Amino acid sequence: MIASELAVETQAPAFSGTDGKDPLLPAELLELELSLDSYDGDADFCDAVREAAARAGGELLFDLPAEGLMEDCKRIAVLRVPSAASDMRIVLAVLDHNGTDIRMETPAPETTHLVRFADAFIKVLERF
């Protein structure tokens, strides 16, 4: 098995939709992960996530300080990205406390309110 296949197989479950189904398309998953993997803290977090999301066919919705929302992180970016079912899914890009590493997460029970807010945010944007 080549490294890119292994990366897709081992990473896909972490990027599944909020219901645990329909993981992201492997190409977008790999592209998003690789784009953010090179982040070293020198660039602006929001800009890095926005560019990576755009390359994966998605978009950055908003970012916010993570204090009180999640442990072991400094900022959270909420992204809307394609899923295998051609729907858009909400995922989180999380900047660690050191400001040097970005990890991708699917919304967990403690961040469900971010998904609800993101859905409302999208509806407002669509009206404009």
CNS distance restraints for C-alpha pairs under 8 A (distance, minus, plus):
assign (resid   1 and name CA) (resid   5 and name CA) 6.38 0.50 0.50
assign (resid   1 and name CA) (resid   6 and name CA) 6.51 0.50 0.50
assign (resid   2 and name CA) (resid   6 and name CA) 6.30 0.50 0.50
assign (resid   3 and name CA) (resid   7 and name CA) 6.04 0.50 0.50
assign (resid   4 and name CA) (resid   8 and name CA) 6.26 0.50 0.50
assign (resid   4 and name CA) (resid  30 and name CA) 7.67 0.50 0.50
assign (resid   5 and name CA) (resid   9 and name CA) 6.17 0.50 0.50
assign (resid   6 and name CA) (resid  10 and name CA) 5.97 0.50 0.50
assign (resid   7 and name CA) (resid  11 and name CA) 5.75 0.50 0.50
assign (resid   7 and name CA) (resid  30 and name CA) 7.36 0.50 0.50
assign (resid   8 and name CA) (resid  12 and name CA) 5.62 0.50 0.50
assign (resid   8 and name CA) (resid  26 and name CA) 5.97 0.50 0.50
assign (resid   8 and name CA) (resid  29 and name CA) 7.23 0.50 0.50
assign (resid   8 and name CA) (resid  30 and name CA) 6.38 0.50 0.50
assign (resid   9 and name CA) (resid  13 and name CA) 7.89 0.50 0.50
assign (resid  11 and name CA) (resid  15 and name CA) 6.86 0.50 0.50
assign (resid  12 and name CA) (resid  16 and name CA) 6.48 0.50 0.50
assign (resid  12 and name CA) (resid  23 and name CA) 6.07 0.50 0.50
assign (resid  12 and name CA) (resid  24 and name CA) 7.05 0.50 0.50
assign (resid  12 and name CA) (resid  26 and name CA) 7.36 0.50 0.50
assign (resid  12 and name CA) (resid  29 and name CA) 7.32 0.50 0.50
assign (resid  13 and name CA) (resid  20 and name CA) 7.93 0.50 0.50
assign (resid  13 and name CA) (resid  23 and name CA) 6.71 0.50 0.50
assign (resid  14 and name CA) (resid 104 and name CA) 7.66 0.50 0.50
assign (resid  14 and name CA) (resid 105 and name CA) 6.30 0.50 0.50
assign (resid  14 and name CA) (resid 106 and name CA) 6.55 0.50 0.50
assign (resid  15 and name CA) (resid  23 and name CA) 5.89 0.50 0.50
assign (resid  15 and name CA) (resid  24 and name CA) 6.35 0.50 0.50
assign (resid  15 and name CA) (resid  29 and name CA) 7.64 0.50 0.50
assign (resid  15 and name CA) (resid  91 and name CA) 7.31 0.50 0.50
assign (resid  15 and name CA) (resid 104 and name CA) 7.29 0.50 0.50
assign (resid  15 and name CA) (resid 105 and name CA) 6.42 0.50 0.50
assign (resid  15 and name CA) (resid 106 and name CA) 5.76 0.50 0.50
assign (resid  16 and name CA) (resid  20 and name CA) 5.36 0.50 0.50
assign (resid  16 and name CA) (resid  21 and name CA) 5.86 0.50 0.50
assign (resid  16 and name CA) (resid  22 and name CA) 5.93 0.50 0.50
assign (resid  16 and name CA) (resid  23 and name CA) 3.92 0.50 0.50
assign (resid  16 and name CA) (resid  24 and name CA) 6.30 0.50 0.50
assign (resid  16 and name CA) (resid 106 and name CA) 6.66 0.50 0.50
assign (resid  17 and name CA) (resid  21 and name CA) 5.52 0.50 0.50
assign (resid  17 and name CA) (resid  22 and name CA) 5.82 0.50 0.50
assign (resid  17 and name CA) (resid  23 and name CA) 5.87 0.50 0.50
assign (resid  17 and name CA) (resid  24 and name CA) 7.59 0.50 0.50
assign (resid  17 and name CA) (resid  83 and name CA) 7.36 0.50 0.50
assign (resid  17 and name CA) (resid  89 and name CA) 5.94 0.50 0.50
assign (resid  17 and name CA) (resid  90 and name CA) 7.32 0.50 0.50
assign (resid  17 and name CA) (resid  91 and name CA) 7.80 0.50 0.50
assign (resid  17 and name CA) (resid 106 and name CA) 6.79 0.50 0.50
assign (resid  18 and name CA) (resid  89 and name CA) 7.47 0.50 0.50
assign (resid  18 and name CA) (resid  90 and name CA) 7.45 0.50 0.50
assign (resid  18 and name CA) (resid 106 and name CA) 6.35 0.50 0.50
assign (resid  18 and name CA) (resid 107 and name CA) 6.20 0.50 0.50
assign (resid  18 and name CA) (resid 108 and name CA) 7.84 0.50 0.50
assign (resid  22 and name CA) (resid  83 and name CA) 5.99 0.50 0.50
assign (resid  22 and name CA) (resid  84 and name CA) 5.24 0.50 0.50
assign (resid  22 and name CA) (resid  85 and name CA) 6.11 0.50 0.50
assign (resid  23 and name CA) (resid  83 and name CA) 5.83 0.50 0.50
assign (resid  23 and name CA) (resid  84 and name CA) 5.86 0.50 0.50
assign (resid  24 and name CA) (resid  28 and name CA) 6.75 0.50 0.50
assign (resid  24 and name CA) (resid  29 and name CA) 5.88 0.50 0.50
assign (resid  24 and name CA) (resid  81 and name CA) 7.69 0.50 0.50
assign (resid  24 and name CA) (resid  82 and name CA) 6.16 0.50 0.50
assign (resid  24 and name CA) (resid  83 and name CA) 4.10 0.50 0.50
assign (resid  24 and name CA) (resid  84 and name CA) 5.26 0.50 0.50
assign (resid  25 and name CA) (resid  29 and name CA) 6.03 0.50 0.50
assign (resid  25 and name CA) (resid  82 and name CA) 7.11 0.50 0.50
assign (resid  25 and name CA) (resid  83 and name CA) 5.78 0.50 0.50
assign (resid  25 and name CA) (resid  84 and name CA) 5.05 0.50 0.50
assign (resid  26 and name CA) (resid  30 and name CA) 5.91 0.50 0.50
assign (resid  27 and name CA) (resid  31 and name CA) 6.03 0.50 0.50
assign (resid  27 and name CA) (resid  56 and name CA) 7.90 0.50 0.50
assign (resid  28 and name CA) (resid  32 and name CA) 5.86 0.50 0.50
assign (resid  28 and name CA) (resid  55 and name CA) 7.89 0.50 0.50
assign (resid  28 and name CA) (resid  56 and name CA) 4.64 0.50 0.50
assign (resid  28 and name CA) (resid  57 and name CA) 7.21 0.50 0.50
assign (resid  28 and name CA) (resid  82 and name CA) 7.68 0.50 0.50
assign (resid  29 and name CA) (resid  33 and name CA) 6.01 0.50 0.50
assign (resid  29 and name CA) (resid  56 and name CA) 7.33 0.50 0.50
assign (resid  30 and name CA) (resid  34 and name CA) 5.96 0.50 0.50
assign (resid  31 and name CA) (resid  35 and name CA) 5.97 0.50 0.50
assign (resid  31 and name CA) (resid  52 and name CA) 7.66 0.50 0.50
assign (resid  31 and name CA) (resid  55 and name CA) 7.24 0.50 0.50
assign (resid  31 and name CA) (resid  56 and name CA) 6.15 0.50 0.50
assign (resid  32 and name CA) (resid  36 and name CA) 6.26 0.50 0.50
assign (resid  32 and name CA) (resid  52 and name CA) 5.44 0.50 0.50
assign (resid  32 and name CA) (resid  53 and name CA) 6.43 0.50 0.50
assign (resid  32 and name CA) (resid  55 and name CA) 7.20 0.50 0.50
assign (resid  32 and name CA) (resid  56 and name CA) 5.70 0.50 0.50
assign (resid  33 and name CA) (resid  37 and name CA) 5.85 0.50 0.50
assign (resid  33 and name CA) (resid 104 and name CA) 7.77 0.50 0.50
assign (resid  34 and name CA) (resid  38 and name CA) 6.78 0.50 0.50
assign (resid  35 and name CA) (resid  39 and name CA) 7.63 0.50 0.50
assign (resid  35 and name CA) (resid  52 and name CA) 5.43 0.50 0.50
assign (resid  36 and name CA) (resid  48 and name CA) 7.09 0.50 0.50
assign (resid  36 and name CA) (resid  49 and name CA) 6.98 0.50 0.50
assign (resid  36 and name CA) (resid  52 and name CA) 6.51 0.50 0.50
assign (resid  36 and name CA) (resid 102 and name CA) 6.41 0.50 0.50
assign (resid  36 and name CA) (resid 103 and name CA) 7.92 0.50 0.50
assign (resid  37 and name CA) (resid 101 and name CA) 7.61 0.50 0.50
assign (resid  37 and name CA) (resid 102 and name CA) 7.12 0.50 0.50
assign (resid  39 and name CA) (resid  43 and name CA) 7.27 0.50 0.50
assign (resid  39 and name CA) (resid  48 and name CA) 7.35 0.50 0.50
assign (resid  39 and name CA) (resid 100 and name CA) 6.79 0.50 0.50
assign (resid  39 and name CA) (resid 101 and name CA) 6.48 0.50 0.50
assign (resid  39 and name CA) (resid 102 and name CA) 7.05 0.50 0.50
assign (resid  40 and name CA) (resid  99 and name CA) 7.99 0.50 0.50
assign (resid  40 and name CA) (resid 100 and name CA) 4.86 0.50 0.50
assign (resid  40 and name CA) (resid 101 and name CA) 6.49 0.50 0.50
assign (resid  41 and name CA) (resid  45 and name CA) 7.39 0.50 0.50
assign (resid  41 and name CA) (resid  99 and name CA) 5.48 0.50 0.50
assign (resid  41 and name CA) (resid 100 and name CA) 4.23 0.50 0.50
assign (resid  41 and name CA) (resid 101 and name CA) 7.09 0.50 0.50
assign (resid  42 and name CA) (resid 100 and name CA) 7.93 0.50 0.50
assign (resid  43 and name CA) (resid  47 and name CA) 7.49 0.50 0.50
assign (resid  43 and name CA) (resid  48 and name CA) 6.75 0.50 0.50
assign (resid  44 and name CA) (resid  48 and name CA) 6.16 0.50 0.50
assign (resid  45 and name CA) (resid  49 and name CA) 6.19 0.50 0.50
assign (resid  45 and name CA) (resid  95 and name CA) 7.52 0.50 0.50
assign (resid  46 and name CA) (resid  50 and name CA) 6.01 0.50 0.50
assign (resid  46 and name CA) (resid  63 and name CA) 6.95 0.50 0.50
assign (resid  46 and name CA) (resid  77 and name CA) 7.24 0.50 0.50
assign (resid  47 and name CA) (resid  51 and name CA) 6.13 0.50 0.50
assign (resid  48 and name CA) (resid  52 and name CA) 6.23 0.50 0.50
assign (resid  49 and name CA) (resid  53 and name CA) 6.00 0.50 0.50
assign (resid  49 and name CA) (resid  60 and name CA) 6.97 0.50 0.50
assign (resid  49 and name CA) (resid  77 and name CA) 7.38 0.50 0.50
assign (resid  49 and name CA) (resid  93 and name CA) 7.25 0.50 0.50
assign (resid  50 and name CA) (resid  54 and name CA) 6.17 0.50 0.50
assign (resid  50 and name CA) (resid  59 and name CA) 6.42 0.50 0.50
assign (resid  50 and name CA) (resid  60 and name CA) 5.15 0.50 0.50
assign (resid  51 and name CA) (resid  55 and name CA) 6.27 0.50 0.50
assign (resid  52 and name CA) (resid  56 and name CA) 6.37 0.50 0.50
assign (resid  53 and name CA) (resid  57 and name CA) 6.36 0.50 0.50
assign (resid  53 and name CA) (resid  58 and name CA) 4.83 0.50 0.50
assign (resid  53 and name CA) (resid  59 and name CA) 5.10 0.50 0.50
assign (resid  53 and name CA) (resid  60 and name CA) 6.33 0.50 0.50
assign (resid  53 and name CA) (resid  79 and name CA) 7.04 0.50 0.50
assign (resid  53 and name CA) (resid  80 and name CA) 7.93 0.50 0.50
assign (resid  53 and name CA) (resid  81 and name CA) 7.03 0.50 0.50
assign (resid  54 and name CA) (resid  58 and name CA) 5.11 0.50 0.50
assign (resid  54 and name CA) (resid  59 and name CA) 5.47 0.50 0.50
assign (resid  54 and name CA) (resid  60 and name CA) 7.84 0.50 0.50
assign (resid  56 and name CA) (resid  81 and name CA) 7.16 0.50 0.50
assign (resid  56 and name CA) (resid  82 and name CA) 7.84 0.50 0.50
assign (resid  57 and name CA) (resid  81 and name CA) 6.47 0.50 0.50
assign (resid  57 and name CA) (resid  82 and name CA) 6.61 0.50 0.50
assign (resid  58 and name CA) (resid  79 and name CA) 7.05 0.50 0.50
assign (resid  58 and name CA) (resid  80 and name CA) 5.42 0.50 0.50
assign (resid  58 and name CA) (resid  81 and name CA) 4.11 0.50 0.50
assign (resid  58 and name CA) (resid  82 and name CA) 6.26 0.50 0.50
assign (resid  58 and name CA) (resid  88 and name CA) 7.96 0.50 0.50
assign (resid  59 and name CA) (resid  79 and name CA) 5.71 0.50 0.50
assign (resid  59 and name CA) (resid  80 and name CA) 5.40 0.50 0.50
assign (resid  59 and name CA) (resid  81 and name CA) 6.53 0.50 0.50
assign (resid  60 and name CA) (resid  77 and name CA) 7.08 0.50 0.50
assign (resid  60 and name CA) (resid  78 and name CA) 6.20 0.50 0.50
assign (resid  60 and name CA) (resid  79 and name CA) 4.56 0.50 0.50
assign (resid  60 and name CA) (resid  80 and name CA) 6.49 0.50 0.50
assign (resid  61 and name CA) (resid  77 and name CA) 7.55 0.50 0.50
assign (resid  61 and name CA) (resid  78 and name CA) 5.63 0.50 0.50
assign (resid  61 and name CA) (resid  79 and name CA) 5.48 0.50 0.50
assign (resid  61 and name CA) (resid  80 and name CA) 6.81 0.50 0.50
assign (resid  61 and name CA) (resid 118 and name CA) 7.16 0.50 0.50
assign (resid  61 and name CA) (resid 121 and name CA) 7.96 0.50 0.50
assign (resid  61 and name CA) (resid 122 and name CA) 7.93 0.50 0.50
assign (resid  62 and name CA) (resid  77 and name CA) 5.86 0.50 0.50
assign (resid  62 and name CA) (resid  78 and name CA) 5.57 0.50 0.50
assign (resid  62 and name CA) (resid  79 and name CA) 7.44 0.50 0.50
assign (resid  63 and name CA) (resid  75 and name CA) 6.98 0.50 0.50
assign (resid  63 and name CA) (resid  76 and name CA) 5.49 0.50 0.50
assign (resid  63 and name CA) (resid  77 and name CA) 4.01 0.50 0.50
assign (resid  63 and name CA) (resid  78 and name CA) 6.00 0.50 0.50
assign (resid  64 and name CA) (resid  75 and name CA) 5.74 0.50 0.50
assign (resid  64 and name CA) (resid  76 and name CA) 5.53 0.50 0.50
assign (resid  64 and name CA) (resid  77 and name CA) 6.52 0.50 0.50
assign (resid  65 and name CA) (resid  74 and name CA) 6.14 0.50 0.50
assign (resid  65 and name CA) (resid  75 and name CA) 4.46 0.50 0.50
assign (resid  65 and name CA) (resid  76 and name CA) 6.27 0.50 0.50
assign (resid  66 and name CA) (resid  70 and name CA) 5.81 0.50 0.50
assign (resid  66 and name CA) (resid  71 and name CA) 7.82 0.50 0.50
assign (resid  66 and name CA) (resid  73 and name CA) 6.15 0.50 0.50
assign (resid  66 and name CA) (resid  74 and name CA) 5.25 0.50 0.50
assign (resid  66 and name CA) (resid  75 and name CA) 4.61 0.50 0.50
assign (resid  66 and name CA) (resid  76 and name CA) 5.62 0.50 0.50
assign (resid  67 and name CA) (resid  71 and name CA) 7.60 0.50 0.50
assign (resid  67 and name CA) (resid  73 and name CA) 7.59 0.50 0.50
assign (resid  67 and name CA) (resid  74 and name CA) 6.72 0.50 0.50
assign (resid  67 and name CA) (resid  75 and name CA) 7.74 0.50 0.50
assign (resid  69 and name CA) (resid 110 and name CA) 7.47 0.50 0.50
assign (resid  69 and name CA) (resid 111 and name CA) 7.10 0.50 0.50
assign (resid  70 and name CA) (resid 110 and name CA) 7.81 0.50 0.50
assign (resid  70 and name CA) (resid 111 and name CA) 7.87 0.50 0.50
assign (resid  72 and name CA) (resid  96 and name CA) 5.98 0.50 0.50
assign (resid  72 and name CA) (resid  97 and name CA) 5.75 0.50 0.50
assign (resid  73 and name CA) (resid  94 and name CA) 6.41 0.50 0.50
assign (resid  73 and name CA) (resid  95 and name CA) 5.50 0.50 0.50
assign (resid  73 and name CA) (resid  96 and name CA) 4.08 0.50 0.50
assign (resid  73 and name CA) (resid  97 and name CA) 4.58 0.50 0.50
assign (resid  74 and name CA) (resid  94 and name CA) 7.53 0.50 0.50
assign (resid  74 and name CA) (resid  95 and name CA) 5.54 0.50 0.50
assign (resid  74 and name CA) (resid  96 and name CA) 5.52 0.50 0.50
assign (resid  74 and name CA) (resid  97 and name CA) 4.80 0.50 0.50
assign (resid  74 and name CA) (resid  98 and name CA) 7.74 0.50 0.50
assign (resid  74 and name CA) (resid  99 and name CA) 6.91 0.50 0.50
assign (resid  75 and name CA) (resid  94 and name CA) 5.97 0.50 0.50
assign (resid  75 and name CA) (resid  95 and name CA) 5.18 0.50 0.50
assign (resid  75 and name CA) (resid  96 and name CA) 7.40 0.50 0.50
assign (resid  76 and name CA) (resid  92 and name CA) 6.49 0.50 0.50
assign (resid  76 and name CA) (resid  93 and name CA) 5.78 0.50 0.50
assign (resid  76 and name CA) (resid  94 and name CA) 4.66 0.50 0.50
assign (resid  76 and name CA) (resid  95 and name CA) 6.35 0.50 0.50
assign (resid  77 and name CA) (resid  92 and name CA) 5.64 0.50 0.50
assign (resid  77 and name CA) (resid  93 and name CA) 4.97 0.50 0.50
assign (resid  77 and name CA) (resid  94 and name CA) 6.36 0.50 0.50
assign (resid  78 and name CA) (resid  90 and name CA) 6.79 0.50 0.50
assign (resid  78 and name CA) (resid  91 and name CA) 6.07 0.50 0.50
assign (resid  78 and name CA) (resid  92 and name CA) 4.81 0.50 0.50
assign (resid  78 and name CA) (resid  93 and name CA) 6.46 0.50 0.50
assign (resid  78 and name CA) (resid 114 and name CA) 7.81 0.50 0.50
assign (resid  78 and name CA) (resid 118 and name CA) 7.40 0.50 0.50
assign (resid  79 and name CA) (resid  90 and name CA) 5.56 0.50 0.50
assign (resid  79 and name CA) (resid  91 and name CA) 5.32 0.50 0.50
assign (resid  79 and name CA) (resid  92 and name CA) 6.01 0.50 0.50
assign (resid  79 and name CA) (resid  93 and name CA) 7.30 0.50 0.50
assign (resid  80 and name CA) (resid  88 and name CA) 5.90 0.50 0.50
assign (resid  80 and name CA) (resid  89 and name CA) 5.39 0.50 0.50
assign (resid  80 and name CA) (resid  90 and name CA) 4.65 0.50 0.50
assign (resid  80 and name CA) (resid  91 and name CA) 6.45 0.50 0.50
assign (resid  81 and name CA) (resid  88 and name CA) 5.23 0.50 0.50
assign (resid  81 and name CA) (resid  89 and name CA) 5.35 0.50 0.50
assign (resid  81 and name CA) (resid  90 and name CA) 6.46 0.50 0.50
assign (resid  81 and name CA) (resid  91 and name CA) 7.27 0.50 0.50
assign (resid  82 and name CA) (resid  86 and name CA) 6.05 0.50 0.50
assign (resid  82 and name CA) (resid  87 and name CA) 5.92 0.50 0.50
assign (resid  82 and name CA) (resid  88 and name CA) 4.54 0.50 0.50
assign (resid  82 and name CA) (resid  89 and name CA) 6.15 0.50 0.50
assign (resid  83 and name CA) (resid  87 and name CA) 5.52 0.50 0.50
assign (resid  83 and name CA) (resid  88 and name CA) 5.75 0.50 0.50
assign (resid  83 and name CA) (resid  89 and name CA) 6.13 0.50 0.50
assign (resid  90 and name CA) (resid 106 and name CA) 7.35 0.50 0.50
assign (resid  90 and name CA) (resid 107 and name CA) 7.50 0.50 0.50
assign (resid  90 and name CA) (resid 115 and name CA) 6.61 0.50 0.50
assign (resid  90 and name CA) (resid 118 and name CA) 7.77 0.50 0.50
assign (resid  91 and name CA) (resid 104 and name CA) 7.10 0.50 0.50
assign (resid  91 and name CA) (resid 105 and name CA) 6.03 0.50 0.50
assign (resid  91 and name CA) (resid 106 and name CA) 4.90 0.50 0.50
assign (resid  91 and name CA) (resid 107 and name CA) 6.26 0.50 0.50
assign (resid  92 and name CA) (resid 104 and name CA) 5.68 0.50 0.50
assign (resid  92 and name CA) (resid 105 and name CA) 5.12 0.50 0.50
assign (resid  92 and name CA) (resid 106 and name CA) 6.01 0.50 0.50
assign (resid  92 and name CA) (resid 107 and name CA) 6.66 0.50 0.50
assign (resid  93 and name CA) (resid 102 and name CA) 6.31 0.50 0.50
assign (resid  93 and name CA) (resid 103 and name CA) 5.76 0.50 0.50
assign (resid  93 and name CA) (resid 104 and name CA) 4.65 0.50 0.50
assign (resid  93 and name CA) (resid 105 and name CA) 6.44 0.50 0.50
assign (resid  94 and name CA) (resid 102 and name CA) 5.36 0.50 0.50
assign (resid  94 and name CA) (resid 103 and name CA) 5.28 0.50 0.50
assign (resid  94 and name CA) (resid 104 and name CA) 6.19 0.50 0.50
assign (resid  94 and name CA) (resid 105 and name CA) 7.36 0.50 0.50
assign (resid  95 and name CA) (resid  99 and name CA) 5.86 0.50 0.50
assign (resid  95 and name CA) (resid 100 and name CA) 7.21 0.50 0.50
assign (resid  95 and name CA) (resid 101 and name CA) 5.85 0.50 0.50
assign (resid  95 and name CA) (resid 102 and name CA) 4.58 0.50 0.50
assign (resid  95 and name CA) (resid 103 and name CA) 6.70 0.50 0.50
assign (resid  96 and name CA) (resid 100 and name CA) 6.62 0.50 0.50
assign (resid  96 and name CA) (resid 101 and name CA) 5.61 0.50 0.50
assign (resid  96 and name CA) (resid 102 and name CA) 6.34 0.50 0.50
assign (resid  96 and name CA) (resid 103 and name CA) 7.78 0.50 0.50
assign (resid 107 and name CA) (resid 111 and name CA) 5.49 0.50 0.50
assign (resid 107 and name CA) (resid 112 and name CA) 6.02 0.50 0.50
assign (resid 107 and name CA) (resid 114 and name CA) 7.93 0.50 0.50
assign (resid 107 and name CA) (resid 115 and name CA) 7.13 0.50 0.50
assign (resid 108 and name CA) (resid 112 and name CA) 6.16 0.50 0.50
assign (resid 111 and name CA) (resid 115 and name CA) 7.04 0.50 0.50
assign (resid 112 and name CA) (resid 116 and name CA) 6.48 0.50 0.50
assign (resid 113 and name CA) (resid 117 and name CA) 6.11 0.50 0.50
assign (resid 114 and name CA) (resid 118 and name CA) 5.97 0.50 0.50
assign (resid 115 and name CA) (resid 119 and name CA) 6.10 0.50 0.50
assign (resid 116 and name CA) (resid 120 and name CA) 6.30 0.50 0.50
assign (resid 117 and name CA) (resid 121 and name CA) 6.02 0.50 0.50
assign (resid 118 and name CA) (resid 122 and name CA) 6.13 0.50 0.50
assign (resid 119 and name CA) (resid 123 and name CA) 6.35 0.50 0.50
assign (resid 120 and name CA) (resid 124 and name CA) 6.32 0.50 0.50
assign (resid 121 and name CA) (resid 125 and name CA) 6.28 0.50 0.50
assign (resid 122 and name CA) (resid 126 and name CA) 6.07 0.50 0.50
assign (resid 123 and name CA) (resid 127 and name CA) 6.43 0.50 0.50
assign (resid 124 and name CA) (resid 128 and name CA) 6.91 0.50 0.50
